[in-house]
Amino acid sequence: MKKTKINIGIVGLGRIGKMHAKNICQSLPLFNLKSIADPDPNTDFTQNLEDVVISDNIDNVLSDKTITAVIVCSPTPTHYEIIKKCVMQKKHVFCEKPISFSEDEIKELITIKNKQNIFIQVGLNRRFDQDFLVAKEKMDSGALGDIHTIHITNHDASIPSFKFLKSSGGMLFDLCIHDFDMLNFLTGEKIKEIYVNGGVFIDKRLRDIDDVDNAIITLELENGVLCLIDSSRQTHYGYDQRIELFGSKGMILVENKKDNLYSLSDSNQTKSSKIKHSFIERYRESYLNELKHFYNSIVSNTTPSVGPENILSAIQVAEAGRQSLKTKRPQGVKYE
């Protein structure tokens, strides 16, 4: 049976917006990229997009009645208002995380999208990574027995610009938000308590905005499982992403992805390929998979598996983490 092609628009043409545009045009033929809005569109990039309307005004995307869905890739502080406009125009929304830093705004968006019968999928793309999905499947099957501890390593290759960091919401709301969600996704359990110990080692200006660039985070899930997240804004050697699940019967370790699989050994040395440099390279397939899921949700009229409710839980953990970093004490997570 022939599948329906969906007209889609993109708001925001930064690094992540360009990636989604490329993915749609090159690898996702079930979408038709019809329009892009950005305050300052990159003409070097957009000139290679055929039959795509480029504008500096979001209203040109929203007023197009043939567009069914919109991908929101603009800076996080703009997400809330843009999503509201999209939903009121009866357009399904895929939005990069987080959709807001405010619990009240997220709750409002949940109410509005339910009232308008519109879908909002949140870009928590690690849920769609095949390696993490296998780890979850093995854990759910009982192969590890009772889970005792979970260790997540989340190290970015290079620290973003200070301009981005100032509007990112801070390390806990930006970089670590994926990890808080992954703990919930992998275990099905909520986080009960969080303790954050962080420091500034890379960009001293972060002290002026009460942020950190390295952190050790210990957490306890509601079922008692103990978790550790070690996070850093910069490695220089690549995008360091690992998860270890340790249980009464065994362990699962998801290692880094490398550029190549070769390993060279001789009498002087042992060399192997470098790990992937960026999140776009490391999670290439999961970015495609999450948009395929978005498409299938729309055509089947089925609520996406990851939405505002999930990011709300992660934001509540991040807020407790912020209080922990400030008070230097463990904090219980409040789910309201």
C-alpha positions in Angstrom: 0.0 0.0 0.0 1.3 3.4 -1.0 2.2 5.6 2.0 1.0 9.2 2.3 3.6 11.9 1.9 3.4 14.6 4.6 4.3 18.2 4.0 6.5 19.5 6.8 8.2 22.8 7.8 11.2 23.6 9.9 11.7 26.5 12.3 15.3 27.2 13.1 18.2 26.5 10.9 21.1 26.1 13.3 23.2 22.9 13.4 20.3 20.7 14.5 17.9 22.3 12.0 20.3 21.8 9.1 20.8 18.1 10.2 17.0 17.5 10.1 16.7 19.3 6.8 19.4 17.1 5.3 17.9 13.9 6.7 14.5 14.7 5.3 15.8 15.5 1.9 18.2 12.7 1.6 16.8 9.8 3.8 13.2 10.4 4.7 11.2 10.5 1.4 7.8 10.1 3.3 8.3 13.8 4.3 8.2 16.7 1.9 10.2 19.6 3.2 8.1 22.5 2.0 9.2 25.5 4.1 11.9 26.7 6.5 11.8 29.8 8.7 14.9 31.3 10.4 15.6 35.0 11.4 18.9 34.8 9.4 18.8 31.8 6.9 22.1 30.5 5.8 22.1 31.1 2.1 25.1 28.8 1.5 22.9 26.0 2.9 19.5 26.9 1.6 20.6 27.4 -2.0 21.0 23.7 -2.3 17.4 22.9 -1.2 15.2 22.6 -4.2 11.5 23.6 -4.0 11.8 24.7 -0.4 10.3 28.1 0.6 12.9 30.0 2.7 11.7 32.8 5.0 12.8 34.8 8.0 9.2 34.8 9.4 7.6 31.8 11.2 4.2 33.0 10.1 5.0 32.0 6.6 5.3 28.4 7.8 2.2 28.5 10.0 0.0 30.1 7.4 0.6 27.4 4.9 -2.5 25.1 5.2 -0.8 22.3 3.3 1.9 21.9 6.0 0.8 19.1 8.4 3.7 19.2 10.8 6.5 21.5 12.0 10.0 20.6 13.4 11.1 23.2 16.0 14.9 23.6 16.2 15.1 27.2 17.4 16.8 28.2 20.6 15.2 26.7 23.7 13.8 30.0 25.2 11.6 30.3 22.0 10.2 26.8 22.0 7.1 27.4 24.2 5.7 30.3 22.1 6.4 28.6 18.8 4.8 25.3 19.9 1.7 27.2 21.0 1.4 28.9 17.7 1.9 25.6 15.8 -0.7 23.8 17.9 -3.3 26.6 17.6 -2.8 26.3 13.8 -3.6 22.5 14.1 0.0 21.5 13.1 1.7 18.5 14.7 5.0 19.4 16.4 8.3 17.7 16.7 10.4 19.9 19.1 14.0 19.5 20.2 14.5 19.2 23.9 13.6 20.8 26.2 10.3 22.3 25.1 10.6 24.7 28.0 12.5 25.3 31.2 9.2 26.0 33.0 7.1 23.2 34.5 4.0 25.4 34.3 4.6 26.1 30.6 5.1 22.4 29.8 1.9 21.6 31.6 0.1 24.3 29.7 1.3 22.8 26.4 0.1 19.4 27.5 -3.4 20.8 28.1 -3.5 22.7 24.8 -2.3 19.8 22.6 -4.9 17.5 24.2 -7.6 20.1 23.6 -6.6 20.6 20.0 -6.1 16.9 19.4 -2.5 17.5 18.1 0.7 15.5 18.7 3.8 17.0 20.3 6.9 14.7 20.1 10.0 15.7 22.0 13.5 15.1 20.5 14.8 12.8 23.2 16.5 10.8 20.4 18.6 8.5 22.5 15.4 6.5 23.1 15.6 5.5 19.4 19.3 4.4 19.4 19.5 0.8 18.4 22.3 -0.1 20.9 20.4 1.4 23.9 17.2 -0.3 22.7 19.0 -3.7 22.8 20.3 -2.9 26.3 16.8 -2.2 27.4 15.4 -5.3 25.8 18.0 -7.5 27.5 17.4 -5.9 30.8 13.6 -6.2 30.5 14.0 -9.9 29.6 15.7 -10.5 33.0 19.1 -11.3 31.5 20.8 -9.2 34.1 18.6 -10.3 37.0 17.9 -7.6 39.6 19.5 -4.3 38.5 21.8 -2.9 41.2 23.5 0.1 39.6 23.5 2.1 36.4 26.5 4.3 35.2 26.1 6.8 32.4 29.0 8.7 30.9 28.0 11.8 28.9 31.0 13.8 27.7 30.7 16.3 24.8 33.5 16.6 22.3 33.9 20.4 22.6 32.2 23.1 24.7 29.6 25.2 22.9 29.9 28.9 22.6 29.3 31.0 25.7 26.4 32.7 23.9 24.7 29.3 23.6 25.6 28.3 27.2 24.0 31.5 28.6 20.6 30.6 27.0 20.9 26.8 27.3 19.3 26.6 30.8 22.6 25.3 32.3 24.3 21.9 32.1 21.6 20.0 34.0 18.8 21.3 31.7 20.7 21.0 28.5 23.4 18.2 28.5 22.1 16.1 31.4 18.4 16.2 30.5 19.0 13.2 28.1 20.5 11.2 31.0 17.6 11.8 33.4 15.2 10.7 30.7 17.3 7.6 29.8 17.2 6.4 33.4 13.4 6.6 33.3 13.3 5.0 29.8 15.6 2.1 30.6 14.1 1.2 33.9 10.5 2.5 33.8 11.2 4.0 37.2 11.2 7.7 38.3 14.2 9.3 40.0 13.6 9.7 43.8 16.6 11.7 44.9 19.5 13.5 43.2 22.9 14.9 44.4 25.0 17.0 42.1 28.6 18.0 42.7 29.9 20.2 39.9 32.8 22.5 39.1 34.1 24.9 36.5 37.3 23.7 34.8 36.9 24.8 31.1 35.2 28.2 30.8 35.6 30.3 33.9 32.8 32.6 32.7 30.3 29.9 33.7 30.8 30.9 37.3 29.1 34.3 36.5 25.9 32.5 35.4 25.9 29.9 38.2 26.7 27.0 35.8 29.3 24.2 35.7 31.1 22.4 32.9 31.8 19.1 34.8 29.6 17.2 37.2 29.3 14.0 39.1 25.6 13.2 39.7 24.4 10.4 42.0 20.8 9.4 42.0 18.4 6.9 43.6 15.5 5.5 41.7 12.1 4.9 43.4 12.8 1.2 43.4 16.2 1.7 45.1 18.5 1.3 42.2 21.6 3.5 42.5 22.8 5.5 39.5 25.8 7.6 38.6 26.2 10.1 35.8 29.5 11.7 35.0 29.2 14.6 32.6 31.5 17.0 31.0 31.2 19.7 28.4 34.5 18.9 26.6 36.8 15.9 25.9 38.9 17.0 22.9 39.0 13.4 21.8 35.4 12.9 20.7 31.8 12.4 21.8 32.1 10.0 24.8 28.8 8.2 25.4 28.6 5.0 27.4 26.1 3.2 29.6 26.7 0.4 32.0 23.8 -1.7 33.5 24.9 -3.9 36.4 22.7 -6.6 37.9 22.6 -9.7 40.0 23.2 -12.0 37.0 25.5 -9.9 34.8 26.3 -6.6 33.1 25.5 -4.8 29.8 27.9 -2.2 28.6 27.1 0.0 25.6 30.4 1.4 24.4 31.3 4.4 22.2 30.8 4.2 18.4 34.1 4.5 16.4 34.8 5.9 13.0 36.1 2.5 12.0 36.4 -0.9 13.5 40.0 -1.5 12.9 42.6 -2.1 15.6 46.3 -2.1 14.7 49.0 -3.7 16.9 52.7 -4.1 16.3 55.8 -4.3 18.4 55.7 -0.6 19.3 52.0 0.2 19.8 48.4 -0.6 19.7 46.1 1.8 17.8 42.4 1.8 17.2 40.1 4.3 15.4 38.9 7.4 17.1 35.3 7.6 18.5 32.7 9.7 16.7 33.3 13.4 17.1 29.8 14.9 17.5 26.3 13.9 18.6 25.1 14.2 15.0 27.6 11.5 14.0 27.1 9.3 17.0 23.3 9.4 16.9 22.7 9.6 13.1 20.4 6.6 13.0 18.4 7.6 16.1 17.7 11.0 14.6 16.3 9.3 11.5 14.4 6.7 13.6 12.7 9.4 15.8 11.4 11.2 12.7 10.1 7.9 11.3 8.3 7.4 14.5 6.8 10.9 14.3 5.6 10.2 10.8 4.0 6.9 11.8 2.3 8.5 14.8 0.7 11.1 12.5 -0.5 8.7 9.8 -1.8 6.1 12.3 -3.2 8.8 14.6 -1.3 7.3 17.5 0.3 9.4 20.3 4.1 9.4 20.0 5.9 7.3 22.6 7.9 10.4 23.9 6.2 13.7 24.5 5.8 16.6 26.9 5.0 14.4 29.8 8.4 12.8 29.5 10.4 16.0 29.3 8.3 17.4 32.2 9.7 14.5 34.4 13.2 15.2 33.3 12.9 18.9 33.9 11.6 18.2 37.4 14.8 16.1 38.0 16.9 18.9 36.6 15.3 21.5 38.9 16.0 19.3 41.9 19.6 18.9 40.6 20.0 22.7 40.4 18.9 23.0 44.0 21.3 20.2 45.0 24.2 22.0 43.3 23.3 25.2 45.0 22.8 23.8 48.5 25.5 21.0 48.2 23.0 18.6 49.6 20.9 15.7 48.1 17.4 16.8 47.0 14.2 14.8 46.6 12.5 15.2 43.3 9.0 16.7 43.4 6.6 15.4 40.7 3.5 17.6 40.6 
